[in-house]
Amino acid sequence: MTLYYLPLEPLENRYTKDWFWQFDVVFRKHNIDFVKLAPDIPNAKTDGKNFLDWNRTFQYKFEQLRELFRYDLKDDDIILVADGEFPGLESLEYYRKMSGKKFRIYSIWHAGTYDQWDLTYTCNLTRIGAQLEPVLFDICDKVFVATTFHKDLIISKRMVNPDRIVVTGLPVDLDNIKKLRGTKKDNDIVFGGRLSFEKGLDIVKELKERNPSTSVVIAQENPRTREEWLNLLARSRILISPSRQETFGYCTMEAIGVGTIPITTKGLAFSDYIPNVLQYKLEDFIAGVMYHLETDTQVPIDIERYHYREVITKMLEEMELI
């Protein structure tokens, strides 16, 4: 049995670079025979507004499929795809049926056209996605998502067997992040989200305008390395996430890890791990942030279940590999 792993592009300053080594570490820990299909496609820099360069992303994904089909897949093989919103992935089902092979397929989902804030939706791809996504769910033995909120969103928008969608969380490098706990707080507020309406950039700007004496740093406005970002986060008293949509929230996870208070939108994915006292409706968000800034609220938050070893091990268990 071989596990064929199709990772996301390891982009600088994004969690995908961490994923690139995290899965390898856990696979090896459990003595998994695996092949990582990581084509040598140069990464394009993002503009701070969108996750990926779509052109490079498609080059990467289709080269992964090209490489995969060079292998002689066996009945007991397993394919794990790090991004289930993958036009072309349906070719695996054609291969499986035409060859008579019984290999299994698993995928991790981040978003899709069922999410009105996702890039695919805003690019008017719902006409195709509404038909393609149920197929992509159907060909997978199981689908892994980060939060209960994301699972419920998929079920509410697409025809899919709920039992196939498993909430595993997403991997976070808590070991390295926690090393910054105890850093002296010399900055008030930081916003680490993309520069978009979806992530609440308008709320952040309003916060700055209404409270000119308060330091509010918009991290994505200036290029920063991963190390620089985490140090900025660790020096900040509060991280704000006034998102209109969120299916996980890596910035909030990192804030908790370094000991910075996360203030988030009420509901969404945050409900899986952020205490209610730190969640606000958008109309109350700015008042809530200033309250916590003035009172310096300390709320213990346990996110150990999102440690990359825990999350990836759970995926391996769901794939019946351990």
HUKA-V670146 format. One record per residue. N is the residue number from 1. SS is DSSP state (~ for helix, > for strand, _ for the rest). PSI is psi in whole degrees, -180 to 180 (NA if undefined). D_LAST is the distance of its C-alpha to the last C-alpha in Angstrom with 1 decimal. Layout:
((N,SS,PSI,D_LAST) (N,SS,PSI,D_LAST))
This chain:
((1,_,134,12.6) (2,_,137,13.3) (3,>,120,12.4) (4,>,117,15.8) (5,>,123,16.2) (6,>,93,19.6) (7,_,168,20.4) (8,_,160,23.4) (9,_,133,26.5) (10,_,75,26.4) (11,_,141,29.6) (12,_,141,31.4) (13,_,14,31.5) (14,_,159,28.8) (15,~,-20,25.2) (16,~,-28,24.3) (17,~,-37,25.2) (18,~,-43,22.7) (19,~,-32,19.9) (20,~,-33,20.9) (21,~,-25,19.6) (22,~,-46,17.1) (23,~,-40,14.5) (24,~,-46,15.2) (25,~,-47,14.8) (26,~,-39,11.3) (27,~,-46,10.2) (28,~,-37,12.1) (29,~,-37,10.9) (30,_,14,7.3) (31,_,42,9.4) (32,_,130,8.9) (33,_,109,12.1) (34,>,156,13.7) (35,>,123,17.2) (36,>,121,18.7) (37,_,94,21.7) (38,_,84,24.1) (39,_,154,27.7) (40,_,77,30.6) (41,_,120,32.3) (42,_,135,34.5) (43,_,138,33.6) (44,_,148,36.4) (45,_,142,37.2) (46,_,165,37.1) (47,_,9,40.2) (48,_,-11,38.7) (49,_,-37,39.1) (50,_,157,36.3) (51,_,-49,32.7) (52,_,161,33.0) (53,_,110,35.6) (54,~,-35,35.1) (55,~,-48,36.6) (56,~,-35,34.4) (57,~,-45,31.3) (58,~,-37,32.2) (59,~,-45,32.9) (60,~,-49,29.5) (61,~,-44,27.6) (62,~,-27,29.6) (63,~,-33,29.3) (64,~,-45,25.5) (65,~,-41,26.0) (66,~,-44,28.6) (67,~,-41,26.3) (68,~,-43,23.5) (69,_,-6,25.9) (70,_,-15,26.9) (71,_,153,23.7) (72,_,89,23.5) (73,_,141,20.6) (74,_,166,19.0) (75,_,-38,18.0) (76,_,9,14.3) (77,_,160,14.3) (78,>,139,13.1) (79,>,125,15.5) (80,>,120,14.9) (81,>,125,18.4) (82,_,-9,19.2) (83,_,104,22.3) (84,_,-23,22.6) (85,_,82,26.4) (86,_,83,26.7) (87,_,126,29.8) (88,_,-20,29.2) (89,_,-24,25.6) (90,_,-18,27.0) (91,~,-25,27.8) (92,~,-34,24.2) (93,~,-38,25.0) (94,~,-46,28.3) (95,~,-45,26.5) (96,~,-44,24.0) (97,~,-41,26.9) (98,~,-33,29.4) (99,~,-19,27.3) (100,_,6,25.8) (101,_,152,22.3) (102,_,29,19.4) (103,_,154,17.0) (104,>,153,15.3) (105,>,132,16.5) (106,>,150,15.3) (107,>,153,17.6) (108,>,130,18.5) (109,_,139,22.0) (110,_,-39,24.6) (111,_,-180,27.8) (112,_,-168,29.9) (113,_,-9,33.3) (114,_,-10,32.5) (115,_,113,33.1) (116,_,-10,36.8) (117,_,-9,36.4) (118,_,152,34.1) (119,~,-37,35.8) (120,~,-38,35.1) (121,~,-47,37.0) (122,~,-18,39.8) (123,_,15,40.3) (124,_,41,41.0) (125,_,7,38.0) (126,~,-35,37.4) (127,~,-39,39.4) (128,~,-45,36.8) (129,~,-37,33.7) (130,~,-25,34.4) (131,~,-36,34.1) (132,~,-41,31.4) (133,~,-42,28.9) (134,~,-32,28.5) (135,~,-44,27.8) (136,~,-34,25.2) (137,~,-41,23.4) (138,~,-36,23.9) (139,_,-12,22.4) (140,_,139,19.0) (141,_,-38,16.4) (142,>,155,15.8) (143,>,132,17.6) (144,>,132,16.7) (145,>,164,19.7) (146,_,-38,20.7) (147,_,161,22.8) (148,~,-38,24.1) (149,~,-45,27.3) (150,~,-42,25.9) (151,~,-47,24.2) (152,~,-36,27.6) (153,~,-46,29.5) (154,~,-48,27.7) (155,~,-35,28.2) (156,~,-20,31.8) (157,~,-23,32.6) (158,_,149,30.7) (159,_,109,30.1) (160,_,145,26.3) (161,_,115,24.2) (162,~,-30,23.3) (163,~,-20,20.2) (164,~,-17,18.8) (165,>,118,19.3) (166,>,127,16.7) (167,>,110,17.9) (168,_,-13,15.5) (169,_,179,18.2) (170,_,153,18.7) (171,_,135,18.0) (172,>,137,20.9) (173,_,72,21.8) (174,~,-30,23.0) (175,~,-52,23.4) (176,~,-37,26.2) (177,~,-42,27.7) (178,~,-19,28.2) (179,_,-20,30.3) (180,_,0,33.1) (181,_,142,33.4) (182,_,-3,36.9) (183,_,138,38.5) (184,_,132,42.1) (185,_,107,42.6) (186,_,13,45.5) (187,>,144,44.8) (188,>,-66,45.0) (189,>,142,42.8) (190,>,144,40.6) (191,>,120,39.3) (192,_,1,36.4) (193,_,170,36.0) (194,_,156,37.1) (195,_,71,40.9) (196,_,158,40.9) (197,_,-37,42.2) (198,_,-41,38.7) (199,_,4,37.7) (200,_,29,41.1) (201,~,-35,43.1) (202,~,-37,46.3) (203,~,-40,45.4) (204,~,-45,44.9) (205,~,-38,48.2) (206,~,-39,50.0) (207,~,-43,48.6) (208,~,-42,50.1) (209,~,-40,53.4) (210,~,-18,53.8) (211,_,68,52.9) (212,_,-22,54.5) (213,_,-6,54.4) (214,_,133,50.6) (215,_,118,48.5) (216,>,112,46.1) (217,>,125,44.2) (218,>,100,42.8) (219,~,-39,40.3) (220,~,-8,39.9) (221,~,-20,43.7) (222,_,135,43.5) (223,_,134,41.1) (224,_,145,38.8) (225,_,168,36.1) (226,~,-44,32.8) (227,~,-41,34.0) (228,~,-40,37.3) (229,~,-48,35.7) (230,~,-36,33.6) (231,~,-40,36.7) (232,~,-45,38.8) (233,~,-44,36.4) (234,~,-29,36.3) (235,~,-8,40.1) (236,>,143,40.4) (237,>,-37,40.8) (238,>,137,39.6) (239,>,132,37.4) (240,>,137,38.5) (241,>,78,36.5) (242,_,49,39.0) (243,_,148,36.9) (244,_,-15,37.8) (245,_,140,34.3) (246,_,126,31.0) (247,_,-7,27.4) (248,_,-81,25.9) (249,_,73,28.2) (250,~,-39,27.2) (251,~,-41,30.6) (252,~,-38,30.5) (253,~,-45,27.1) (254,~,-38,28.7) (255,~,-47,31.8) (256,~,-42,30.0) (257,~,-39,28.3) (258,~,-3,31.6) (259,_,25,33.5) (260,_,139,35.5) (261,>,126,36.3) (262,>,125,35.0) (263,>,123,37.4) (264,>,168,36.1) (265,>,147,37.2) (266,_,133,36.8) (267,_,-146,34.0) (268,~,-155,31.9) (269,~,-23,28.4) (270,~,-27,29.9) (271,~,-19,30.0) (272,~,-23,26.2) (273,_,-9,26.8) (274,_,128,30.5) (275,_,149,32.9) (276,~,-32,35.7) (277,~,-17,38.3) (278,~,8,37.2) (279,>,138,37.2) (280,>,147,40.4) (281,_,153,41.9) (282,~,-35,43.3) (283,~,-20,46.8) (284,~,4,46.2) (285,~,-50,43.9) (286,~,-42,46.5) (287,~,-40,48.1) (288,~,-42,44.7) (289,~,-47,44.0) (290,~,-34,47.4) (291,~,-47,47.1) (292,~,-30,43.9) (293,~,-39,45.5) (294,~,-33,48.5) (295,~,-13,46.8) (296,_,52,43.9) (297,_,135,41.5) (298,_,118,38.5) (299,_,115,35.5) (300,_,133,32.3) (301,_,125,29.3) (302,_,116,25.7) (303,_,22,23.3) (304,~,-28,20.6) (305,~,-12,18.0) (306,~,5,18.8) (307,>,139,18.0) (308,~,-34,16.2) (309,~,-39,13.3) (310,~,-47,12.9) (311,~,-49,13.4) (312,~,-36,11.2) (313,~,-40,8.2) (314,~,-40,9.2) (315,~,-43,9.6) (316,~,-38,6.1) (317,~,-42,5.3) (318,~,-28,8.6) (319,_,3,8.0) (320,_,38,5.6) (321,_,-18,3.8) (322,_,NA,0.0))
